[in-house]
Amino acid sequence: MSDAISQHDTPPRLEPARLQQIAAAVYQSIGVPAQDAQLAADTLVQADLWGHQSHGLLRLGWYYARLKSGATKAVTRTSLAVDAGAICVMDGHDGIGQVITRQAVDQAVSRAKLHGVGVVSIRNSNHFGTCMYYTRIAAEQGCVMLLMSNAGPNMAPWGGLKKKIGTNPWSIAVPGGDYGPIVMDMANSGVARGKIYLANNRNEKIPSHWAVDSAGRPTTDPKAALEGFILPMAGHKGYVMGTMIDILSGVLSGSQFLDRVHGPYDPVNPSGAGHLMVALNVSAFQPLTEFHQRIDQYVRSLKDVPLAAGHSQVYYPGELEKQADAENRAKGLLLASETITDLVRVTREAGVDCSF
């Protein structure tokens, strides 16, 4: 397949189900149990389906390297350090971030169903992919969910010139009616670090407001950006948000924080990532059917405005991903050629069949 790819200027569209099989096989080759491997693979392919290739199969090689070195444990064994009614603290013991966080969703939702609210603080985890993968699961079970995480340092403190703060993403998902879940997923940087890696893979320039080089100068070169600093969104406001999420994810959970956290790009050091998850049972506030009706009214009102020049429709949060998912499932995924090349490399190293 790699020879065929090199003969095309545009990579072929690939079947998502087959890509998931390949990624799951890579995980299993390194000792990850089959069910966990399927979950981890699904999070990657789903990110690509949503159009977020910065968090898709681009990352498989990084995750594989961490599993190979033992920085991430192939077999995930979580425990509860605190179990106190609506609140618990989960220890991931350096297991797979996707598996840990998926277990945390079940904890948060079950506690919310009992108490109206379920709060899970997570320590000693790893990078888990897109936040919205997990918050949507809770929304589909009738809960509002907030999820946040700290990450390896990419941003300097406001006014400083040393990496200390991660992009520190967060997501809120709300149960939807006819439209499905309403979902926000964002980092507190102007852009996710993975998007700069993606631009580097594609040999594309980046916008000058995404990052600065190691001397603090604006740059359009993704290589210089990766050596420098990602800029926070909205200036100092993004810095403040990133700091608070680091405190709630890392300090509160008893996990690592600031530059003690190691991201997925580091192949050898335990991550120490921490997360905070909060689930609200909508039925504790009002009947769920009534909430669905009110959300539908809300979305219809959002869309019932004149269109601005250059726009074809008004989107509610999460609708772009919903439409991209439908299109990519129908047509197949179009991945960057460099992503496919790296996928072939990883599968060869893992001894996995990579025929598409």
DAZILIN-V605482 format. One record per run of one state. SS is the DSSP state (A for helix, B for strand, O for the rest). FROM is the first residue (numbers start at 0). TO is the last residue. If there is no record, write none. Layout:
SS/FROM/TO
SS/FROM/TO
This chain:
O/0/0
A/1/5
O/6/12
B/13/13
O/14/14
A/15/28
O/29/32
A/33/48
O/49/51
A/52/54
O/55/55
A/56/68
O/69/77
B/78/83
O/84/85
B/86/90
O/91/95
A/96/114
O/115/115
B/116/124
O/125/130
A/131/138
O/139/141
B/142/148
O/149/153
B/154/155
O/156/161
B/162/164
O/165/168
B/169/173
O/174/180
B/181/185
O/186/187
B/188/188
O/189/191
A/192/200
O/201/209
B/210/211
O/212/216
B/217/217
O/218/220
A/221/226
O/227/227
B/228/229
O/230/230
B/231/231
O/232/234
A/235/250
O/251/256
A/257/259
O/260/271
B/272/280
A/281/283
O/284/286
A/287/302
O/303/317
A/318/330
O/331/331
B/332/332
O/333/335
A/336/349
O/350/355
